[in-house]
Amino acid sequence: MTPDDEKFLRRAVAIASRAGASGERPFGSLLVGADGTVLIEDHNTVVSDSDITAHPELKLARWAARELAPDVAAGTTMFTSCQPCPMCATAIDQSGLGRVVYALSSEQFEEVRPAAPPPPPVRYEGPALFDEAREPIENYY
């Protein structure tokens, strides 16, 4: 961890604090280019957007995939106030970002977050209709 890493990580935590103070969930992220320039920053907007996917890490990964050439994306670092959730981590992996630095691990987050009852489990069924379902995949690839 370099002094610049700590500076950018503190900025992500400050973004999270401002988000929490404004009624949003307290998470913040920024994407920094290889030269140390902040390319974009955002906070969680799950509440105001009524969108369960409006995590800052996901929004930044989507932006990077749209706006940056692969070689530029590979040179970036995402600084984020908490370890990305599995949804965001998958998007980050697909976006081609080079590095993620986070302040709070998932385990630490669970320790400091007020206890909440888990949501009811979703029932998944499948696989089914293999021959029909494989056709569009085979036709695409």
Z-matrix of the N, CA and C atoms (Angstrom, degrees):
N
C 1 1.441
C 2 1.529 1 108.62
N 3 1.324 2 116.14 1 121.82
C 4 1.460 3 120.89 2 -179.41
C 5 1.526 4 109.82 3 -93.26
N 6 1.325 5 117.66 4 166.36
C 7 1.469 6 119.57 5 174.03
C 8 1.539 7 112.31 6 -57.74
N 9 1.335 8 117.56 7 -37.36
C 10 1.472 9 119.77 8 176.72
C 11 1.526 10 111.02 9 -65.42
N 12 1.340 11 117.27 10 -40.37
C 13 1.466 12 120.28 11 176.49
C 14 1.529 13 109.74 12 -57.40
N 15 1.314 14 116.33 13 -46.14
C 16 1.463 15 119.80 14 -179.89
C 17 1.519 16 111.49 15 -62.97
N 18 1.326 17 116.76 16 -39.45
C 19 1.471 18 121.20 17 178.59
C 20 1.531 19 110.28 18 -61.14
N 21 1.329 20 117.11 19 -47.89
C 22 1.459 21 120.30 20 -178.35
C 23 1.531 22 111.27 21 -69.59
N 24 1.320 23 116.83 22 -35.71
C 25 1.465 24 120.18 23 177.74
C 26 1.528 25 110.33 24 -65.43
N 27 1.317 26 116.70 25 -39.43
C 28 1.480 27 119.73 26 175.88
C 29 1.527 28 110.63 27 -63.66
N 30 1.325 29 116.31 28 -36.03
C 31 1.475 30 119.61 29 177.13
C 32 1.534 31 110.19 30 -64.30
N 33 1.326 32 118.04 31 -40.88
C 34 1.471 33 121.04 32 177.18
C 35 1.525 34 110.60 33 -61.63
N 36 1.325 35 117.23 34 -41.41
C 37 1.469 36 120.95 35 178.24
C 38 1.522 37 110.25 36 -65.75
N 39 1.330 38 118.02 37 -38.47
C 40 1.465 39 121.12 38 177.47
C 41 1.529 40 110.83 39 -64.90
N 42 1.318 41 117.35 40 -39.56
C 43 1.470 42 121.26 41 176.40
C 44 1.524 43 109.31 42 -61.51
N 45 1.323 44 116.50 43 -42.80
C 46 1.469 45 121.30 44 178.14
C 47 1.520 46 110.93 45 -62.11
N 48 1.317 47 117.20 46 -41.91
C 49 1.464 48 120.71 47 179.52
C 50 1.520 49 111.38 48 -62.97
N 51 1.325 50 116.42 49 -43.40
C 52 1.478 51 119.94 50 178.41
C 53 1.526 52 110.48 51 -64.26
N 54 1.321 53 117.01 52 -38.75
C 55 1.470 54 120.15 53 178.76
C 56 1.522 55 110.04 54 -62.78
N 57 1.327 56 116.69 55 -46.82
C 58 1.460 57 120.16 56 179.32
C 59 1.518 58 112.32 57 -61.69
N 60 1.328 59 116.95 58 -40.23
C 61 1.469 60 121.04 59 179.61
C 62 1.522 61 111.98 60 -66.51
N 63 1.337 62 117.32 61 -24.35
C 64 1.469 63 120.70 62 -179.63
C 65 1.526 64 113.10 63 -92.17
N 66 1.340 65 117.20 64 3.16
C 67 1.453 66 120.46 65 177.96
C 68 1.516 67 114.96 66 98.68
N 69 1.322 68 116.17 67 -1.67
C 70 1.464 69 120.10 68 175.95
C 71 1.522 70 108.62 69 -87.36
N 72 1.306 71 117.02 70 171.23
C 73 1.459 72 120.31 71 173.33
C 74 1.529 73 108.18 72 -71.36
N 75 1.321 74 118.01 73 142.42
C 76 1.465 75 121.06 74 -169.45
C 77 1.525 76 115.06 75 -83.79
N 78 1.316 77 115.53 76 74.34
C 79 1.458 78 121.65 77 177.80
C 80 1.522 79 108.91 78 -136.12
N 81 1.339 80 116.45 79 138.00
C 82 1.458 81 121.06 80 179.92
C 83 1.502 82 111.41 81 -143.56
N 84 1.335 83 115.04 82 150.93
C 85 1.465 84 121.21 83 -177.83
C 86 1.524 85 109.99 84 -147.16
N 87 1.333 86 115.23 85 155.26
C 88 1.449 87 120.97 86 171.32
C 89 1.513 88 109.12 87 -144.13
N 90 1.326 89 115.05 88 153.49
C 91 1.456 90 121.63 89 -179.53
C 92 1.518 91 107.36 90 -115.80
N 93 1.325 92 115.78 91 126.25
C 94 1.457 93 122.46 92 -174.83
C 95 1.527 94 109.45 93 -116.72
N 96 1.320 95 115.57 94 132.40
C 97 1.450 96 121.08 95 178.84
C 98 1.517 97 112.14 96 -74.50
N 99 1.310 98 115.91 97 169.77
C 100 1.461 99 121.93 98 -178.25
C 101 1.530 100 112.26 99 -58.78
N 102 1.337 101 116.76 100 -27.50
C 103 1.462 102 120.80 101 -179.50
C 104 1.527 103 113.47 102 -88.39
N 105 1.351 104 117.10 103 3.74
C 106 1.451 105 121.17 104 178.92
C 107 1.519 106 114.86 105 89.63
N 108 1.325 107 116.90 106 5.76
C 109 1.461 108 121.65 107 178.32
C 110 1.521 109 110.03 108 -81.76
N 111 1.338 110 117.02 109 132.83
C 112 1.460 111 120.64 110 174.18
C 113 1.524 112 107.39 111 -74.11
N 114 1.322 113 116.09 112 118.93
C 115 1.463 114 121.94 113 -177.63
C 116 1.522 115 111.79 114 -86.55
N 117 1.331 116 116.47 115 -39.31
C 118 1.461 117 121.91 116 -178.20
C 119 1.521 118 107.92 117 -164.78
N 120 1.315 119 115.50 118 150.24
C 121 1.460 120 119.93 119 173.48
C 122 1.519 121 107.90 120 -142.70
N 123 1.326 122 115.70 121 155.38
C 124 1.459 123 120.31 122 -178.48
C 125 1.523 124 109.04 123 -160.80
N 126 1.316 125 114.45 124 169.89
C 127 1.458 126 121.17 125 177.52
C 128 1.522 127 108.85 126 -131.05
N 129 1.304 128 115.22 127 170.47
C 130 1.456 129 121.59 128 179.59
C 131 1.524 130 109.10 129 -65.65
N 132 1.330 131 116.60 130 131.91
C 133 1.472 132 121.84 131 177.75
C 134 1.525 133 110.89 132 -128.22
N 135 1.320 134 116.50 133 31.21
C 136 1.466 135 121.63 134 178.65
C 137 1.528 136 110.55 135 -56.21
N 138 1.334 137 116.69 136 -41.96
C 139 1.466 138 120.98 137 -176.40
C 140 1.524 139 110.75 138 -71.56
N 141 1.324 140 118.00 139 -56.38
C 142 1.474 141 120.13 140 -174.33
C 143 1.519 142 112.88 141 -69.26
N 144 1.326 143 117.79 142 -30.42
C 145 1.466 144 120.55 143 178.91
C 146 1.524 145 112.96 144 -88.96
N 147 1.330 146 116.80 145 -7.44
C 148 1.471 147 120.49 146 -173.69
C 149 1.531 148 109.64 147 49.02
N 150 1.313 149 115.16 148 47.55
C 151 1.461 150 122.02 149 -174.59
C 152 1.530 151 108.23 150 -136.68
N 153 1.312 152 116.22 151 110.84
C 154 1.459 153 120.34 152 -177.01
C 155 1.525 154 113.14 153 -65.15
N 156 1.327 155 118.29 154 -12.33
C 157 1.461 156 121.24 155 -179.96
C 158 1.525 157 112.83 156 -100.76
N 159 1.301 158 119.64 157 6.97
C 160 1.472 159 122.41 158 -174.24
C 161 1.527 160 112.39 159 -81.65
N 162 1.324 161 115.87 160 49.54
C 163 1.456 162 122.47 161 176.00
C 164 1.532 163 107.96 162 -81.52
N 165 1.328 164 118.03 163 143.94
C 166 1.473 165 118.26 164 -178.45
C 167 1.521 166 113.18 165 -63.90
N 168 1.326 167 117.69 166 -35.32
C 169 1.466 168 119.67 167 -179.91
C 170 1.528 169 111.04 168 -63.36
N 171 1.321 170 116.64 169 -41.20
C 172 1.459 171 120.56 170 178.73
C 173 1.524 172 110.42 171 -66.43
N 174 1.330 173 116.60 172 -43.45
C 175 1.467 174 119.84 173 -179.93
C 176 1.523 175 111.36 174 -62.30
N 177 1.327 176 117.60 175 -40.38
C 178 1.461 177 120.12 176 179.09
C 179 1.520 178 111.89 177 -70.20
N 180 1.326 179 117.56 178 -39.01
C 181 1.473 180 120.40 179 177.57
C 182 1.525 181 110.64 180 -63.52
N 183 1.327 182 116.72 181 -41.74
C 184 1.474 183 119.72 182 178.43
C 185 1.523 184 110.75 183 -64.48
N 186 1.329 185 116.39 184 -41.41
C 187 1.465 186 120.42 185 178.40
C 188 1.526 187 110.04 186 -60.87
N 189 1.320 188 116.43 187 -46.90
C 190 1.464 189 120.77 188 -178.60
C 191 1.525 190 111.37 189 -61.01
N 192 1.323 191 116.88 190 -42.04
C 193 1.471 192 120.53 191 -179.73
C 194 1.526 193 111.07 192 -64.30
N 195 1.323 194 117.32 193 -34.27
C 196 1.469 195 121.44 194 179.58
C 197 1.521 196 112.48 195 -80.11
N 198 1.325 197 116.71 196 -40.22
C 199 1.461 198 120.92 197 -165.66
C 200 1.524 199 115.90 198 -103.15
N 201 1.317 200 118.74 199 -18.37
C 202 1.456 201 120.47 200 -174.62
C 203 1.524 202 111.60 201 -111.78
N 204 1.298 203 115.47 202 141.73
C 205 1.465 204 120.31 203 171.69
C 206 1.530 205 107.84 204 -66.06
N 207 1.319 206 117.88 205 149.33
C 208 1.466 207 120.24 206 -177.64
C 209 1.527 208 114.21 207 -52.76
N 210 1.331 209 117.91 208 -39.96
C 211 1.461 210 119.61 209 -179.45
C 212 1.526 211 111.41 210 -69.08
N 213 1.311 212 117.72 211 -31.74
C 214 1.463 213 121.00 212 177.41
C 215 1.530 214 109.56 213 -72.65
N 216 1.329 215 116.77 214 -45.04
C 217 1.468 216 120.75 215 178.33
C 218 1.524 217 110.93 216 -57.43
N 219 1.322 218 116.51 217 -40.41
C 220 1.467 219 120.96 218 -178.27
C 221 1.529 220 112.31 219 -63.98
N 222 1.324 221 117.25 220 -20.08
C 223 1.458 222 120.72 221 179.27
C 224 1.521 223 114.10 222 -94.44
N 225 1.329 224 117.38 223 4.56
C 226 1.462 225 120.46 224 -176.75
C 227 1.524 226 111.94 225 -92.76
N 228 1.330 227 113.43 226 162.27
C 229 1.463 228 121.06 227 172.74
C 230 1.514 229 107.97 228 -129.33
N 231 1.330 230 116.20 229 129.89
C 232 1.453 231 121.44 230 172.15
C 233 1.521 232 108.07 231 -94.37
N 234 1.311 233 115.49 232 128.06
C 235 1.461 234 121.83 233 173.78
C 236 1.519 235 106.49 234 -108.74
N 237 1.314 236 116.39 235 129.28
C 238 1.451 237 119.61 236 -174.49
C 239 1.524 238 110.81 237 -142.64
N 240 1.319 239 114.77 238 148.30
C 241 1.466 240 119.77 239 -173.47
C 242 1.520 241 113.08 240 -69.49
N 243 1.312 242 118.18 241 -26.41
C 244 1.467 243 122.35 242 178.56
C 245 1.519 244 109.67 243 -136.57
N 246 1.302 245 115.79 244 155.53
C 247 1.458 246 121.48 245 176.37
C 248 1.527 247 108.84 246 -57.56
N 249 1.326 248 117.83 247 131.26
C 250 1.460 249 119.93 248 -178.99
C 251 1.535 250 112.25 249 -59.66
N 252 1.323 251 114.72 250 141.19
C 253 1.465 252 121.18 251 175.86
C 254 1.530 253 108.83 252 -69.56
N 255 1.324 254 118.76 253 169.25
C 256 1.470 255 120.18 254 -179.36
C 257 1.536 256 113.61 255 -57.63
N 258 1.333 257 118.03 256 -37.27
C 259 1.474 258 120.20 257 178.55
C 260 1.526 259 109.85 258 -61.87
N 261 1.320 260 116.16 259 -48.77
C 262 1.461 261 120.72 260 -178.41
C 263 1.521 262 111.50 261 -67.96
N 264 1.326 263 117.23 262 -40.19
C 265 1.460 264 120.73 263 179.69
C 266 1.529 265 111.06 264 -60.54
N 267 1.321 266 116.87 265 -39.14
C 268 1.468 267 120.16 266 177.73
C 269 1.520 268 110.44 267 -64.42
N 270 1.327 269 117.39 268 -44.32
C 271 1.466 270 120.85 269 178.56
C 272 1.525 271 110.87 270 -63.39
N 273 1.321 272 116.82 271 -41.17
C 274 1.464 273 120.58 272 178.85
C 275 1.527 274 109.89 273 -61.70
N 276 1.320 275 117.27 274 -44.81
C 277 1.461 276 120.91 275 178.18
C 278 1.528 277 111.05 276 -59.75
N 279 1.323 278 117.05 277 -42.44
C 280 1.457 279 121.18 278 -178.66
C 281 1.527 280 112.28 279 -71.66
N 282 1.323 281 117.33 280 -26.83
C 283 1.463 282 120.74 281 -176.43
C 284 1.526 283 112.65 282 -77.49
N 285 1.318 284 117.16 283 -18.58
C 286 1.456 285 120.45 284 177.80
C 287 1.518 286 115.42 285 84.68
N 288 1.337 287 117.36 286 16.38
C 289 1.462 288 119.43 287 176.99
C 290 1.525 289 109.47 288 -61.36
N 291 1.322 290 115.85 289 153.90
C 292 1.448 291 119.39 290 -175.19
C 293 1.515 292 115.46 291 -85.68
N 294 1.342 293 117.01 292 -29.44
C 295 1.457 294 118.81 293 -170.64
C 296 1.519 295 109.17 294 -161.82
N 297 1.326 296 115.95 295 148.85
C 298 1.464 297 122.44 296 174.20
C 299 1.523 298 107.48 297 -129.43
N 300 1.326 299 116.23 298 132.09
C 301 1.459 300 122.30 299 175.48
C 302 1.520 301 106.39 300 -122.45
N 303 1.335 302 117.43 301 125.93
C 304 1.463 303 120.32 302 -177.86
C 305 1.517 304 110.78 303 -126.43
N 306 1.336 305 114.51 304 154.13
C 307 1.464 306 120.62 305 -176.70
C 308 1.519 307 111.87 306 -86.51
N 309 1.301 308 117.76 307 -49.43
C 310 1.462 309 122.90 308 -173.06
C 311 1.520 310 108.90 309 -113.72
N 312 1.326 311 117.91 310 128.28
C 313 1.463 312 120.37 311 177.51
C 314 1.525 313 110.10 312 -74.51
N 315 1.304 314 115.97 313 166.43
C 316 1.474 315 120.58 314 176.76
C 317 1.522 316 110.60 315 -59.81
N 318 1.320 317 116.71 316 -40.29
C 319 1.471 318 120.39 317 179.52
C 320 1.525 319 110.97 318 -65.71
N 321 1.320 320 117.06 319 -42.40
C 322 1.459 321 120.68 320 178.08
C 323 1.528 322 110.89 321 -64.71
N 324 1.323 323 116.45 322 -39.52
C 325 1.460 324 120.69 323 177.36
C 326 1.531 325 110.36 324 -58.26
N 327 1.324 326 116.49 325 -45.57
C 328 1.464 327 120.09 326 -179.73
C 329 1.528 328 111.46 327 -63.45
N 330 1.330 329 117.23 328 -31.41
C 331 1.464 330 120.77 329 178.23
C 332 1.529 331 112.62 330 -69.20
N 333 1.322 332 117.65 331 -36.56
C 334 1.472 333 120.65 332 -175.81
C 335 1.521 334 113.88 333 -95.29
N 336 1.316 335 117.59 334 -17.00
C 337 1.471 336 121.19 335 -179.91
C 338 1.522 337 109.40 336 -76.83
N 339 1.333 338 116.94 337 138.94
C 340 1.474 339 118.22 338 174.46
C 341 1.530 340 110.22 339 -59.77
N 342 1.313 341 115.37 340 141.73
C 343 1.464 342 120.44 341 -179.46
C 344 1.529 343 110.24 342 -62.69
N 345 1.313 344 115.37 343 137.32
C 346 1.462 345 121.45 344 177.46
C 347 1.522 346 107.83 345 -136.18
N 348 1.325 347 116.48 346 145.81
C 349 1.468 348 117.47 347 178.46
C 350 1.528 349 110.24 348 -66.18
N 351 1.321 350 117.06 349 141.25
C 352 1.465 351 118.99 350 179.22
C 353 1.527 352 110.35 351 -68.52
N 354 1.325 353 116.49 352 150.18
C 355 1.467 354 118.71 353 177.10
C 356 1.523 355 110.16 354 -67.79
N 357 1.318 356 116.82 355 156.70
C 358 1.467 357 118.06 356 177.58
C 359 1.530 358 109.77 357 -64.07
N 360 1.323 359 116.99 358 145.43
C 361 1.468 360 118.94 359 -178.78
C 362 1.524 361 111.54 360 -68.34
N 363 1.315 362 114.42 361 146.59
C 364 1.462 363 121.39 362 175.47
C 365 1.525 364 107.47 363 -89.56
N 366 1.314 365 116.80 364 137.61
C 367 1.465 366 120.43 365 178.55
C 368 1.527 367 108.78 366 -91.57
N 369 1.304 368 116.15 367 123.46
C 370 1.462 369 122.52 368 176.57
C 371 1.520 370 108.88 369 -105.79
N 372 1.333 371 115.90 370 138.91
C 373 1.456 372 121.23 371 176.88
C 374 1.525 373 108.72 372 -130.14
N 375 1.303 374 116.69 373 139.16
C 376 1.445 375 120.89 374 179.29
C 377 1.509 376 108.95 375 143.91
N 378 1.249 377 119.68 376 175.41
C 379 1.452 378 127.23 377 3.50
C 380 1.524 379 112.59 378 -75.10
N 381 1.305 380 115.31 379 158.83
C 382 1.464 381 121.75 380 179.32
C 383 1.531 382 108.54 381 -151.52
N 384 1.294 383 117.41 382 157.51
C 385 1.465 384 124.51 383 176.88
C 386 1.529 385 112.68 384 55.09
N 387 1.310 386 116.36 385 45.42
C 388 1.455 387 121.41 386 -175.54
C 389 1.527 388 112.38 387 -53.41
N 390 1.316 389 117.79 388 -50.57
C 391 1.464 390 120.09 389 -175.93
C 392 1.523 391 111.97 390 -61.32
N 393 1.323 392 117.12 391 -39.61
C 394 1.459 393 120.20 392 179.28
C 395 1.532 394 111.97 393 -74.40
N 396 1.304 395 116.27 394 -39.93
C 397 1.460 396 120.37 395 -175.80
C 398 1.524 397 112.60 396 -73.04
N 399 1.311 398 117.28 397 -27.55
C 400 1.460 399 119.02 398 -178.00
C 401 1.519 400 112.30 399 -77.96
N 402 1.344 401 117.82 400 -20.61
C 403 1.469 402 120.62 401 -176.67
C 404 1.530 403 113.88 402 -58.43
N 405 1.339 404 119.04 403 -50.47
C 406 1.482 405 116.35 404 -179.89
C 407 1.523 406 112.34 405 -64.44
N 408 1.322 407 117.83 406 -30.54
C 409 1.462 408 120.57 407 178.78
C 410 1.523 409 109.75 408 -68.40
N 411 1.325 410 115.84 409 -47.94
C 412 1.462 411 119.90 410 -179.86
C 413 1.526 412 111.30 411 -64.54
N 414 1.324 413 117.27 412 -36.69
C 415 1.460 414 120.29 413 178.49
C 416 1.517 415 112.55 414 -68.24
N 417 1.306 416 116.68 415 -30.19
C 418 1.462 417 121.19 416 -179.89
C 419 1.528 418 110.95 417 -76.12
N 420 1.335 419 115.72 418 -45.77
C 421 1.456 420 119.49 419 -176.01
C 422 1.512 421 110.94 420 -93.99
